[in-house]
Amino acid sequence: MAEINNNGIESTQLSEYVADINEIFTKVFGDSFNTDPETRQGQLIGFLAQALETSDNSIIDMFNATVIYTAVGLQIDYLASNLDIFRKAAINTEVNVVLTGVNGTIIPAGTLAEDTSGNKFTLKEEVTISSGTANGIMVAQDEGEITVLAGTLTKIIDVIAGWETINNPTDGITGTPTETDTQFRNRYLDSVKTNSISQIGSIKANLLEIEDVQDAIVVQNDEDDPVVIDNVSINGHTIACVLFGGSDQDIIDAIGIKKPVGVPTQGNISGFYTDSSYYTNLAINFYRASQVDIEIELNITTNSNFPSDGINQIKQNIVDYFNGTFEVSPGYQTGGYGIADDVIYSRLYTPINQVIGHEVNSYLLGRLGDTLVAADTIIDLTEIATIDSTNINITVT
């Protein structure tokens, strides 16, 4: 039977169970009793051994569920809930839109529109057309990573008298799927640092607790003179926080409540944190990470084992790898690019080669619009790499 000891948990193998039960049968019925697997009694022994092994596996699962490194699914949720840490739900894509029409036309919240890819969006808040236009925010009906490029949200679904056109002058803010086990586990480990001795770790953990924050990093310069960190100059004796997602005030408050006294913050976004104890306003600055679109050029040779949808599989694998949802084996995810993470050229062979039946002839990588090269793409401190399947170009020769 499974046994918990100082080394963790140990279990009995199926073959050992079969041997032990065989021994019991022969002791009871005699050495001449036939326990071969093809006999009925042999089959009974096999079923009993399997039942014991299944019981062992359940005990092992229960043991693993108590450890954050081995827990999965709801097990992680239960462990994290003990510290009031909860899995982040999916975030829907949001798009800033301009609506035109007759002055005074009211367009209620929930009104439907559609982009050129067939994705449907609802108006977040009611707007009224004035001077021929109105600005609003449309939210994707479906959760997760729905990319909306500028000028593609143009179709009106719910016809309203006086509403004539809709368009999005800028790209949408792409949503995210529900936090994966790997992402949640890593954030849990960061979050337990909230009250740690390291104030940098504590600030980062506090920022990651904000519901809409997808990633955060915190760096500091202890020197008197400015120091360049990932192509960004950080002033002396200063903290710099870089965020992806989250509202300005939530971020400012999260930094302000944890920031060391007398240490300034750096960034191109600023605001004030009100100290609830002394009612003083502290100036807080931070950076928002800008998305860097990555492009890939891939030339491959295929054989008869290459799937009919192999090109789409490779593209999806790369996108999943960028998002941290690529599975190299069931339950084990890898990849994921956070703020300031360089796109390492060699690592992308992992999702590419997951699809069988092909050989890579050439592979180039770089920022969208730049000259592509067979080398890493360097990402600055205030940037985060992202990729869309439309920017993965695969040719077969």
Residue, then its C-alpha position, 0 to 999 in steps of 0.5 A: m500500500a502507498e506509504i507516506n514517510n520522510n522521503g515523501i510517498e512511496s507506492t507498491q507496483l502492480s506487479e508486486y501486488v500480483a505477486d503478493i496476492n498470488e502468495i496469499f492464494t497459494k498459502v490458502f489453497g496450496d502450492s498446486f493451486n493454479t493462479d495463471p493469468e488465463t484462469r478465472q482465479g488468475q483474472l481475479i488476482g489481476f482485478l484485485a491488484q488493479a484495485l489496490e493500485t488504483s487506491d494507491n494512485s488516489i492516495i498519491d493524488m491526495f498527497n500531491a494535492t497538498v503541495i503547490y508544485t505538484a497540485v493541478g486544477l482545482q487542487i491549486d485553487y483550494l491551496a491558494s484560497n487558504l491565502d485568499i489568492f484566486r485564479k484569474a478569470a479570462i479577460n475579454t478583448e476591448v476595443n475603442v470605437v468611434l460611432t457616427g450618426v444623427n445627433g442625439t441618437i442613443i446607443p445603449a449598452g450591450t448593442l452588438a457589432e462585428d469585426t471582419s473576422g466574424n467576432k461579435f462585440t457588445l458596447k460596454e456603456e451607453v453613448t449618445i452621438s453628439s456633433g456627429t460622433a461618439n466614442g465608446i468601448m466594445v467588448a468581445q462576447d467570447e473570452g480569451e485572445i481575440t485580436v482586433l486590428a485597427g479598422t476591422l470592427t466595422k459591421i453594425i449588427d443591432v440596427i438603431a435609427g440614427w446610428e450610421t457607422i462604427n470603426n476602431p481607429t486603433d488595435g484592440i487590447t487583446g484579452t487573455p484566457t483563464e489563468t492556466d495551472t502553470q501561470f496560477r502556480n507561479r503567481y501563487l509563489d510570487s504572491v506569498k512574497t507579499n509580506s517578504i523581507s524583500q520590498i521589491g518582491s513584496i511590491k511585485a507580488n502586490l501588483l500581481e494581485i491586481e485582477d486585470v494585471q497580466d504581468a509586472i516587473v519591478v527593478q531598482n537602481d541602488e547606485d548614485d548614477p543612472v543605470v541602463i537596464d534592458n535599454v531603459s535608463i533608471n535614475g539613481h536610488t529609484i524604483a521602476c515598475v513596469l505593468f501589463g494590464g490593470s487600471d492606473q489607480d489600482i497600480i498606483d495604490a499597489i505601489g504606494i502601499k508597499k514602496p519604501v519611504g523616501v525612494p522615488t519611482q520612475g515611469n511615464i505614467s503618474g498619479f497620487y497614492t493617498d496614505s490612509s494613515y497620514y492622509t498625505n499624497l505620494a507621487i507615484n510613477f510607473y511604466r506600461a509595457s508596450q506590445v512588440d509584434i513578432e514575425i516569423e518566416l519558416n521554410i520547411t520540407t514535409n513528408s507523408n507523415f505531415p498532417s493535412d493541417g500541419i501548417n496551422q498546427i505549427k502556427q498554433n503551437i507557436v502562438d500557444y508557446f508565446n502565451g505560455t499555454f503550450e503543452v509539451s506533455p499532458g498537464y505540463q505547459t511551457g513557454g510564455y513571454g513576460i515583460a522584458d523577456d527576450v524571444i530566444y531563437s532556439r527555444l521556438y524549435t520546441p513548438i515548431n518540431q512538435v508537429i511530425g513529418h517535416e524538416v526546417n530548412s530556414y527559420l527567421l525571427g524579428r520584430l514585425g516590419d524589421t529585417l528578420v534574422a536567425a537570432d534572438t529578438i531583444i525586448d526592452l524593459t518596457e516591452i512585451a513580446t506577442i505574436d499573431s498567427t497572421n505574422i507566422n509565414i510558413t512555406v513548403t518546398 
